[in-house]
Amino acid sequence: MALKDAGKQDEAIRELLTALDPEVKDTYRGRAATANNLGLVYLDKEDYKNAEEWFLKALYYDSTYGRTYYHLGLIYFIKGEYGNSVSDYRMAEKYLKKTLEMYRSYGRANLLLAKVYIRLGEKEKARENAERAIRSGLIEPLSIEAQGILDELKDK
């Protein structure tokens, strides 16, 4: 992930794939974390198809690896944004709700879910999730974004 953070995505992919080699001994949880990290590298490259594939592989390795559900929710939100697709937003909702079953106070998931509900026209659900996001103690730029959602919804 240091390679990813240094902007060397292709090198990061090579290293992460090496870590998933069947010869490398690792737990299913470790493989899930590695596959999730591969998904993050592809997400960073805006290669959403490969990102989704690796996030799904992470769940194959360990379906309790909760971060992956958030990342899949993000992928489907992005897909929804590109195609304005209700079905993609509903998939995002499904994965984000699963994230929140595992991590009740994950503010980023609440914030993204609020955005999903805005796109779906479900204002009350958007408001509830934006409020939960703020209560979770998000970092400032994200809490400001959540407050902006609440302010926008007040006007409507």
C-alpha positions in Angstrom: 0.0 0.0 0.0 3.0 2.3 0.4 3.6 1.8 -3.3 0.0 2.8 -4.0 0.4 5.9 -1.8 3.6 6.8 -3.7 1.6 6.7 -6.9 3.2 3.4 -8.1 -0.1 1.5 -8.6 1.3 -1.0 -11.1 4.1 -2.0 -8.7 1.6 -2.2 -5.9 -0.6 -4.6 -7.9 2.5 -6.8 -8.7 3.4 -7.0 -5.0 -0.2 -7.7 -3.9 -0.6 -10.4 -6.5 2.6 -12.0 -5.2 1.1 -12.0 -1.7 -1.9 -13.9 -3.1 0.2 -16.6 -4.7 -1.0 -20.0 -3.5 2.6 -20.8 -2.4 2.4 -18.0 0.1 1.0 -19.1 3.4 -1.6 -16.8 4.8 -5.0 -17.0 6.5 -8.3 -16.4 4.7 -8.5 -13.1 6.6 -5.1 -12.1 5.4 -6.0 -13.0 1.8 -9.2 -11.0 2.2 -7.2 -8.0 3.3 -4.8 -8.4 0.4 -7.7 -8.7 -2.2 -9.4 -5.7 -0.6 -6.2 -3.7 -1.0 -5.9 -4.8 -4.6 -9.4 -3.4 -5.1 -8.3 -0.2 -3.5 -5.4 0.1 -5.9 -7.8 -0.4 -8.9 -10.2 2.0 -7.4 -7.4 4.6 -7.2 -6.7 3.9 -10.9 -10.5 4.4 -11.6 -10.6 0.8 -13.0 -13.9 0.1 -11.3 -14.4 -3.3 -13.0 -11.2 -4.7 -11.6 -11.8 -3.0 -8.3 -15.2 -4.7 -8.0 -13.8 -8.0 -9.0 -11.1 -7.9 -6.2 -13.6 -6.7 -3.6 -15.8 -9.7 -4.4 -12.7 -12.0 -4.1 -12.0 -10.5 -0.7 -15.5 -11.5 0.4 -14.9 -15.0 -1.1 -11.8 -15.3 1.1 -13.6 -14.0 4.2 -17.2 -12.8 4.1 -16.7 -11.1 7.5 -14.1 -8.7 6.2 -16.4 -5.7 6.7 -14.4 -3.0 4.9 -15.0 -4.7 1.7 -18.8 -4.1 1.9 -18.2 -0.4 2.2 -15.9 -0.5 -0.8 -18.5 -2.4 -2.8 -21.1 0.2 -1.8 -18.7 2.9 -3.0 -18.3 1.1 -6.4 -22.0 0.8 -6.9 -22.5 4.5 -5.9 -20.0 5.5 -8.5 -21.7 3.2 -11.1 -25.0 4.9 -10.2 -23.4 8.3 -10.7 -22.2 7.4 -14.1 -25.5 5.8 -15.3 -28.0 7.4 -12.9 -29.1 3.8 -12.3 -31.6 3.1 -9.5 -30.4 -0.5 -9.4 -26.8 0.5 -8.9 -27.9 2.8 -6.0 -29.9 0.0 -4.5 -26.9 -2.3 -4.7 -24.9 0.5 -3.0 -27.6 0.7 -0.3 -27.4 -3.1 0.2 -23.6 -3.1 0.7 -23.6 0.0 2.9 -26.3 -1.5 5.1 -24.2 -4.6 5.5 -21.2 -2.5 6.4 -23.3 -0.8 9.1 -24.5 -4.2 10.5 -20.9 -5.0 11.1 -19.7 -1.5 12.1 -22.6 0.4 13.6 -20.9 3.8 14.0 -18.9 3.9 10.7 -19.6 7.5 9.7 -18.3 7.2 6.2 -20.8 4.5 5.4 -23.6 6.6 6.9 -22.4 9.6 4.8 -22.3 7.6 1.6 -25.7 6.0 2.4 -27.1 9.6 2.9 -25.9 10.4 -0.6 -27.4 7.2 -2.0 -30.8 8.1 -0.4 -30.6 11.7 -1.9 -30.2 10.2 -5.3 -33.1 7.8 -4.7 -35.3 10.7 -3.5 -35.6 9.3 0.1 -35.0 12.5 2.0 -35.9 11.3 5.5 -33.5 8.3 5.2 -30.8 10.7 3.8 -31.4 13.0 6.8 -31.1 10.2 9.3 -27.9 8.9 7.8 -26.3 12.3 7.6 -27.1 12.9 11.3 -25.6 9.5 12.2 -22.6 10.3 10.2 -22.0 13.6 12.1 -22.6 11.8 15.5 -20.0 9.2 14.6 -17.2 11.8 14.8 -16.2 12.1 11.2 -13.1 14.1 10.3 -13.8 17.7 9.5 -14.2 17.7 5.7 -16.6 14.8 5.9 -18.6 16.2 8.8 -18.9 19.5 6.8 -20.2 17.4 3.9 -22.7 15.7 6.1 -23.9 19.0 7.5 -24.2 20.3 3.9 -26.6 17.4 3.2 -28.7 18.4 6.3 -28.7 22.0 5.2 -29.8 21.1 1.7 -32.6 18.9 3.0 -33.9 21.7 5.3 -34.6 23.8 2.3 -36.7 21.2 0.7 
